[in-house]
Amino acid sequence: MESPDYFSIFLKIIGSLALLIYGMKVMSEALQKMAGAQLRHILGAMTTNRFTGMLTGTFITCAVQSSSATTVMTVSFVNAGLLTLAQAISVIMGANIGTTLTAWIMSLGFSVNLIDFVFPAFIVGLVLIYTRRHRYIGDFLFGIAFMFFSLVLLSQAGNELRLDNNPELVEFFKSFDTGSYLTIIIFLLIGTAITCVVQSSAAVMAITILLCSTGVLPIYLGIALVMGENIGTTITANLAALGANTQARRAAFAHLMFNVFGVVWVLVFFYPFVNMVCSLVNYDPADGHAGAQKLSMVLAMFHTAFNVCNTFILIWFIPQMEKAVCRIIKMKRRDEDEDSRLRFISSGIMQTPELSVLEARKEITLFAERIQRMFSMVRDLLETNNDADFAKLFARIEKYESISDNMEIEIAKYLDNVSNAHLSDETKAKIRVMLREISEIESIGDSCYNIARSINRKIKGKEDFTEEQYQHLHQMFSLTNDSIAQMNVIISGRKDNLDVNRSFNIENEINNYRTQLKSQNINDVNDHKYTYAIGTMYMDIVSECEKLADYVVNVVEVHMGTRQREA
């Protein structure tokens, strides 16, 4: 018998794992495109208590085949104040149950000859993609076909390896005492480390099923790897959340606590628990000659039993988990520095492009709110007479202008990263809209700073505005503030409940008032009510307010998809 070509088989295994990860990614993204909005609605509506939250997390994760997608949605809802941390924890518990479906799909791939399904799925998927109307269904079929094809290739590679005929390898694994807790812990740590490196629990599960199905790896050690994979996948999420906000870190840490607790109590009852799971699929752990079908079912059953039992235990202690998480990860003291950071998006969590757009939308809403806060500072600056207070407030406005520039760059960079993924046409259009919005909002920040500089020039001069000029400026500031406030209402609300005409009416009012003040200013200068220099600074502020209102209308128009003359 010829010895197998280990190098070519190894390349086949690596290629198959890459195909598996890609297939799952394509399938998950396609499902999110088809049902992203509905799933977000379900998540917001069906978390009234811990049990409905858990069921919701299970359902959504089964639907999109991505626990990370569910976690991202959950964290975003916590940040938006739509979910409490306790509700988020229940959803994450459900996500852990939902993700076990992946193991069963893999078990099917190792148990049933799927080759007869794979190629028709490729053909139908290709036809649907080119019809465009049903291209997301086509993407889904392509993803699941890639996934099943990779499992077929893995199964074939396992057979070609003939590892059970390799006495050295068999003896190596036999040298480990499967009855020793130390051995179990070692393989648990190996599973954790591999998952952290590979960053795909599906790939580690596939490797484990492959090794166990060839008869090389004892089932006890395979299950230890699966337990490690449960911890490894949460560590990845925690590393991703390091640069995120407090609530995101708490949600990620709650996920880690959940799985670590599960691993600890399963370790205590390891052998009775595993034997119980094996009995459910009629498998004897002492039998080293069971088929791939039976062994893959054992691993899938353990993964399910582990998460279901763990959820059943911990769901009664969610308030205690919430307190523990909040005690470990404390809320940072809110100060001005908090405004300099993005709150909803971070480069580390962006694993689900379709859902990442939701995060970006919230960040833009927050960006607009900060700009309104900046304009309020400008209004206060006009009324500040104390030199020290004036200098302090002007410095804050300068800082906010810098924050505004950074926020535009960071959000644009995030959207650019999202746009590199395979997106629906609707999502691509949303990204184009958001890029235009942040550009115009940043321009509003520039106008605020320009107004502040004009006021600063007036302070440094020897002249002051007349009482009448102050009244006019207060009126102009009031109109401008109304304009920004209405813009924020539109950005944060639902399109079908909004009236854009109010924004356009305010802008027209500002334009007319600017024209009126311009004519009056010429007359006042000619009548020597004030100097030409003070009149110039006065009109600079008025004109900048009018320019700011134009930027506001630009934001409203691009957000609502309408122009002023069409409204």
Residue pairs with C-beta under 8 A, 6 or more apart in sequence:
4 160
4 161
4 162
6 161
9 157
9 160
9 161
12 153
12 156
12 157
12 160
13 154
13 157
13 210
15 153
16 150
16 151
16 153
16 154
16 157
16 206
17 150
17 154
17 203
17 206
17 207
19 146
19 147
19 149
19 150
19 153
20 146
20 147
20 150
20 151
20 154
20 202
20 203
20 206
21 200
21 202
21 203
22 146
23 142
23 143
23 144
23 145
23 146
23 147
23 148
23 149
23 150
24 65
24 66
24 102
24 143
24 147
24 202
25 143
26 139
26 140
26 142
26 143
26 146
26 422
27 65
27 139
27 140
27 143
27 144
27 146
27 147
28 64
28 65
28 66
28 69
28 143
28 352
29 139
29 143
29 352
29 353
29 354
29 421
29 422
30 136
30 137
30 139
30 140
30 142
30 143
31 63
31 64
31 65
31 140
32 39
32 64
32 66
32 69
32 352
32 354
32 355
33 136
33 139
33 354
33 423
33 424
33 427
34 136
34 137
34 140
35 63
35 64
36 354
36 355
39 60
39 63
39 64
39 73
40 73
40 355
40 358
42 56
42 59
42 60
43 56
43 60
43 70
43 73
43 74
43 77
43 83
43 91
44 77
44 82
44 83
46 52
46 53
46 55
46 56
47 53
47 56
47 83
47 87
47 90
47 91
49 90
50 86
50 87
50 90
50 315
50 318
51 90
51 315
53 87
53 88
53 90
53 91
53 93
53 94
54 90
54 91
54 93
54 94
54 97
54 311
54 315
55 94
56 91
56 94
57 70
57 74
57 90
57 91
57 92
57 93
57 94
57 95
57 96
57 97
57 98
58 94
58 95
58 97
58 98
59 94
59 98
60 69
60 70
60 73
60 91
60 94
60 95
60 98
61 67
61 69
61 70
61 94
61 95
61 97
61 98
61 99
61 101
62 98
62 101
64 70
65 101
65 102
66 351
66 352
67 95
67 96
67 98
67 99
67 233
68 237
68 351
68 352
69 351
69 352
69 355
70 91
70 92
70 94
70 95
70 98
71 92
71 95
71 237
71 251
71 252
71 255
72 349
72 351
72 352
72 355
72 356
72 359
73 355
73 358
74 83
74 88
74 91
74 92
74 95
74 251
75 88
75 244
75 247
75 248
75 251
75 252
75 349
76 344
76 355
76 358
76 359
76 362
77 83
77 88
78 84
78 85
78 88
78 247
78 248
78 251
79 245
79 247
79 248
79 343
79 344
79 362
80 362
83 91
85 247
85 250
85 251
85 254
85 322
85 325
85 326
86 318
86 319
86 322
88 251
88 254
89 251
89 254
89 258
89 318
89 321
89 322
89 325
90 315
90 318
92 251
92 254
92 255
92 258
93 258
93 310
93 311
93 314
93 315
94 311
96 230
96 255
96 258
96 259
96 307
96 310
96 311
97 304
97 307
97 308
97 311
99 201
99 307
100 300
100 303
100 304
100 307
100 308
102 201
102 202
102 205
103 205
103 299
103 300
103 303
103 304
104 300
104 304
105 147
106 151
106 202
106 205
106 206
106 209
106 296
106 300
107 209
107 293
107 296
107 297
107 299
107 300
108 114
109 147
109 148
109 151
109 152
109 154
109 155
110 151
110 154
110 155
110 209
110 210
110 213
110 292
110 293
110 296
111 292
111 293
111 296
111 297
113 152
114 148
114 149
114 151
114 152
115 149
115 152
117 145
117 148
118 145
118 148
118 149
118 152
119 145
121 141
121 142
121 144
121 145
121 148
122 141
122 142
122 145
124 138
124 141
125 137
125 138
125 139
125 140
125 141
125 142
125 145
126 138
126 142
127 138
128 134
128 135
128 137
128 138
128 141
129 135
129 138
129 139
129 142
130 138
131 138
136 424
139 422
150 206
151 206
154 206
154 210
155 210
155 213
155 292
157 210
158 210
158 213
158 214
158 292
159 214
161 214
163 169
163 170
163 211
163 214
163 215
163 216
164 170
164 214
164 215
164 216
166 216
169 216
170 216
173 216
173 217
173 218
173 221
176 183
176 186
176 187
176 218
176 221
177 183
178 184
178 218
178 220
178 221
179 271
181 267
181 270
183 221
183 224
184 220
184 221
184 224
184 267
184 270
185 224
185 267
186 224
187 221
187 224
187 225
187 228
188 224
188 225
188 227
188 228
188 231
188 263
188 267
189 228
190 225
190 228
191 204
191 208
191 224
191 225
191 226
191 227
191 228
191 229
191 231
191 232
192 228
192 229
192 231
192 232
192 235
193 228
193 232
194 204
194 207
194 225
194 228
194 229
194 232
195 201
195 204
195 228
195 229
195 231
195 232
195 233
195 235
195 236
196 232
196 235
196 236
198 204
199 236
201 229
201 230
201 232
201 233
204 225
204 229
204 232
205 226
205 229
205 299
205 303
208 217
208 222
208 225
208 226
208 229
208 299
209 222
209 292
209 295
209 296
209 299
211 217
211 222
212 218
212 219
212 222
212 295
212 296
212 298
212 299
213 291
213 292
213 295
213 296
214 292
215 288
215 289
215 290
218 285
218 288
219 274
219 278
219 283
219 285
219 295
219 298
219 299
220 271
220 274
220 285
222 295
222 299
223 274
223 298
223 299
223 302
226 299
226 302
226 303
226 306
227 263
227 266
227 267
227 306
230 259
230 262
230 263
230 303
230 306
230 307
231 256
231 259
231 260
231 263
233 259
234 252
234 255
234 256
234 258
234 259
234 260
235 256
237 252
237 255
237 256
238 249
238 252
238 253
238 255
238 256
239 348
240 252
240 346
240 348
240 349
240 351
241 248
241 249
241 251
241 252
241 253
241 346
241 348
241 349
242 249
242 348
243 346
243 347
243 348
244 252
244 346
244 348
244 349
245 341
245 343
245 344
245 346
246 329
246 330
246 331
246 332
248 346
248 349
249 329
250 325
250 326
250 329
253 325
253 328
253 329
254 321
254 322
254 325
257 321
257 324
257 325
258 310
258 314
258 321
259 310
261 310
261 314
262 306
262 307
262 309
262 310
262 314
265 310
265 313
266 273
266 306
266 310
273 305
274 285
274 302
275 285
276 305
277 298
277 301
277 302
277 305
278 284
278 285
278 298
280 301
280 305
281 294
281 297
281 298
281 301
282 294
283 290
283 294
283 295
283 297
283 298
284 290
314 321
332 338
336 396
336 399
339 370
339 373
339 400
339 403
340 399
340 403
340 406
342 363
342 407
342 410
342 411
342 414
343 362
343 363
343 366
344 359
344 360
344 362
344 363
344 366
345 356
345 359
345 360
345 363
345 410
345 411
345 414
347 414
347 417
349 359
350 356
350 414
350 417
350 418
353 418
353 421
353 422
353 423
353 427
354 423
354 424
354 427
356 414
356 418
357 418
357 427
357 430
357 431
357 434
360 411
360 414
360 415
360 418
360 431
360 434
361 430
361 434
363 407
363 411
363 414
364 411
364 434
364 437
364 438
364 441
364 491
365 488
365 491
365 492
367 404
367 407
367 408
367 411
367 438
367 441
368 441
368 484
368 487
368 488
368 491
368 492
368 555
369 488
370 400
370 403
370 404
370 407
371 404
371 441
371 444
371 445
371 448
371 484
372 481
372 484
372 485
372 488
373 400
374 397
374 400
374 401
374 404
374 445
374 448
375 444
375 448
375 480
375 481
375 484
375 548
376 481
377 393
377 396
377 397
377 400
377 448
377 452
378 397
378 448
378 451
378 452
378 455
378 477
379 477
379 481
380 393
381 390
381 393
381 394
381 397
381 452
381 455
382 455
382 470
382 473
382 474
382 477
384 390
384 393
390 459
394 452
394 456
397 448
397 449
397 452
398 449
398 452
400 445
400 448
401 445
401 446
401 448
401 449
404 441
404 442
404 445
404 446
405 442
405 445
407 438
407 442
408 438
408 439
408 441
408 442
411 434
411 438
412 435
412 438
415 431
415 434
415 435
418 431
419 428
419 431
423 431
433 558
433 559
433 561
436 554
436 558
437 491
437 555
437 558
437 559
440 551
440 552
440 554
440 555
440 558
441 551
441 555
443 551
444 484
444 548
444 551
444 552
444 555
447 544
447 545
447 547
447 548
447 551
448 548
450 540
450 544
451 541
451 544
451 545
451 548
454 537
454 540
454 541
454 544
455 541
457 537
458 464
458 465
458 534
458 537
461 533
461 534
461 537
463 530
463 531
463 533
463 534
464 534
465 473
465 530
465 534
465 538
466 529
466 530
469 530
469 534
469 538
472 517
472 542
473 538
473 541
473 542
475 513
476 510
476 513
476 514
476 517
476 541
476 542
476 545
477 545
479 506
479 509
479 510
479 513
479 545
479 549
480 510
480 545
480 548
480 549
482 506
483 503
483 506
483 507
483 510
483 548
483 549
483 552
483 553
484 548
484 552
486 502
486 503
486 506
486 552
486 556
487 503
487 552
487 555
487 556
489 498
490 498
490 500
490 503
490 556
490 559
490 560
491 555
491 559
495 560
498 560
500 556
500 557
500 560
500 562
500 567
501 567
503 552
503 553
503 556
504 553
504 556
504 564
504 567
506 549
507 549
507 550
507 552
507 553
507 564
510 545
510 546
510 549
511 546
511 549
514 542
514 543
514 545
514 546
517 539
517 542
518 539
518 542
521 535
521 538
521 539
524 530
524 535
525 531
525 532
525 535
530 538
553 564
557 563
557 564
